Amino acid sequence: MASELIRNNLRMDRLPHIWCPGCGHGIIMRSLAMAIENLNLDKDKVCVVSGIGCSSRSSGYMDFNTLHTTHGRALAFATGIKLANPELEVIVITGDGDCSAIGGNHLIHASRRNIGITTIVFNNNIYGMTGGQYSPTTPSQDYGTTAPYGNIDKPFDICKLADAAGATYIARGTAYHANQLIKLIEKAIENKGFSLVDAISVCPTYYGRKNKKGSAVDMLKDLKEATLDVKAAEKLPMEKRSGKLLIGEFKNIIEPEYTEEYSKIIAKYRKE
């Protein structure tokens, strides 16, 4: 089954990948491939767009229509693709820095428009590819090459940001909870409007070493201990939820999708 999944969805001539040993990004890429496989999507109608960063290497490995764009601009390119051909299933792969720092404005407006794009954030709390700088999701007091004395910024909650901006499907999963992540991505793709899945990854090379998090296995185990499913959390008193990162589906609503509304305007004025 695993070899069939790879042959069906990855470019064999691009493998092996260049991610560091223990990086969680391979698990997330597999979860995306598995979701596409489970939904039986037409590969010729899937377009994967990425920006710049460790996560964004994924588009080069995935055997679909793919576009590796400039830093922070994946959603801008994806918006153009979706408007030009609304029939395509447009999926954006982005990192926490790519998406919420230089690309933060594009995230806000893609959410606001509720355009039919699925965004998977490979969130490892660090700029891994460019040297370990702290990102908008690096926890306060943690270290990076640009925060040698500890990060004093408050981290973004990307899910809350997308929710406030108007996204209609929002979820969070982790590289540890791989089976759950597959299901969340499936539901994100099935949503007609803008979907965001915050996929928490691990970076043992930069983030892990600088913050003494142990091995990649230790970091994955930490994800297990640090998270709590949102459905389970609803049944617990606040003190039992304190300090836990919630995972699962946070929002799933139906609102008008942007390209459909745009098509209505075109149809109206063509008649006139």
QUIPE-V854625 format. One record per backbone hydrogen bond with DSSP energy under -0.5 kcal/mol. CO is the residue of the C=O (numbers start at 1). NH is the residue of the N-H. E is the energy in kcal/mol with one decimal. If there is no record, write none. Layout:
co/nh/e
CO/NH/E
CO/NH/E
This chain:
co/nh/e
1/5/-2.3
2/6/-2.1
3/7/-2.5
4/8/-2.4
5/9/-1.5
6/10/-2.6
9/63/-3.1
10/12/-1.0
11/14/-2.1
12/15/-1.2
20/23/-2.0
23/26/-0.5
24/28/-1.6
25/29/-2.8
26/30/-2.2
27/31/-2.1
28/32/-2.2
29/33/-2.6
30/34/-2.9
31/35/-2.1
32/36/-2.4
33/37/-2.3
34/38/-2.9
35/39/-2.0
36/41/-1.7
37/40/-1.1
41/43/-0.6
42/45/-2.1
43/46/-1.4
43/65/-0.6
45/89/-3.7
46/65/-1.8
47/49/-0.5
47/91/-3.0
48/67/-2.2
49/93/-2.9
50/69/-3.4
53/57/-0.5
54/57/-1.4
55/58/-2.0
56/59/-0.7
57/60/-1.2
57/61/-0.8
58/61/-1.1
58/62/-1.7
61/11/-3.2
62/64/-1.6
64/66/-0.6
65/48/-2.9
67/50/-2.7
67/69/-0.7
70/73/-1.8
73/77/-2.4
74/78/-2.7
75/79/-2.1
76/80/-1.7
77/81/-2.1
78/82/-2.7
79/83/-2.3
80/84/-2.1
81/85/-2.4
85/88/-2.0
88/90/-1.0
89/47/-2.6
89/91/-0.5
90/118/-2.3
91/49/-2.9
92/94/-0.5
92/120/-3.3
93/51/-0.9
94/122/-3.4
95/99/-2.5
96/100/-1.9
97/101/-1.9
97/102/-0.7
97/103/-0.7
101/104/-1.5
103/107/-1.9
104/108/-2.2
105/109/-2.0
106/110/-2.4
107/111/-2.1
108/112/-2.4
109/113/-2.2
110/114/-1.0
110/115/-1.3
114/258/-1.4
115/117/-2.6
116/90/-0.6
117/119/-0.5
117/195/-2.6
118/92/-3.4
118/120/-0.5
119/121/-0.6
119/197/-2.7
120/94/-2.2
120/122/-0.7
121/123/-1.4
121/199/-2.3
122/96/-0.9
122/124/-0.9
123/201/-3.0
125/135/-0.5
126/128/-1.1
127/132/-2.6
127/133/-0.7
128/131/-0.8
132/145/-2.4
133/127/-2.6
135/138/-1.5
136/156/-3.3
139/142/-1.9
142/151/-2.3
144/147/-1.4
147/144/-1.0
147/150/-1.6
151/141/-4.1
156/158/-0.8
157/161/-2.2
158/162/-2.5
159/163/-2.2
160/164/-2.6
161/165/-1.6
162/166/-1.1
162/167/-2.5
163/166/-0.8
168/253/-2.4
169/196/-2.5
170/250/-2.6
170/251/-1.8
171/198/-2.8
172/248/-3.5
173/200/-2.9
176/178/-1.6
177/181/-2.2
178/182/-1.9
179/183/-1.5
180/184/-2.3
181/185/-2.4
182/186/-2.3
183/187/-2.2
184/188/-2.0
185/189/-2.5
186/190/-2.0
187/191/-1.3
194/168/-1.5
194/169/-1.6
195/119/-2.8
196/171/-2.0
196/198/-0.5
197/121/-2.7
197/199/-1.0
198/173/-1.9
198/200/-0.8
199/123/-2.6
200/175/-2.4
202/24/-2.1
203/208/-3.0
204/209/-0.8
206/210/-2.3
207/211/-1.7
208/213/-2.6
209/212/-1.1
215/219/-2.3
216/220/-2.1
217/221/-2.4
218/222/-2.2
219/223/-1.5
220/224/-1.5
221/225/-2.0
222/226/-2.5
223/227/-1.0
226/245/-2.9
228/247/-2.0
229/233/-2.5
230/234/-1.4
232/235/-1.2
233/236/-1.5
237/240/-1.2
237/241/-0.9
238/241/-0.7
238/242/-1.2
241/244/-2.1
244/246/-0.6
245/228/-2.1
247/230/-3.0
248/172/-2.5
248/250/-0.5
251/170/-2.2
253/255/-0.5
257/261/-2.0
258/262/-2.4
259/263/-2.0
260/264/-1.5
261/265/-1.4
262/266/-1.9
263/267/-2.6
264/268/-2.3
265/269/-2.2
266/270/-1.7
267/271/-1.5
268/272/-1.1
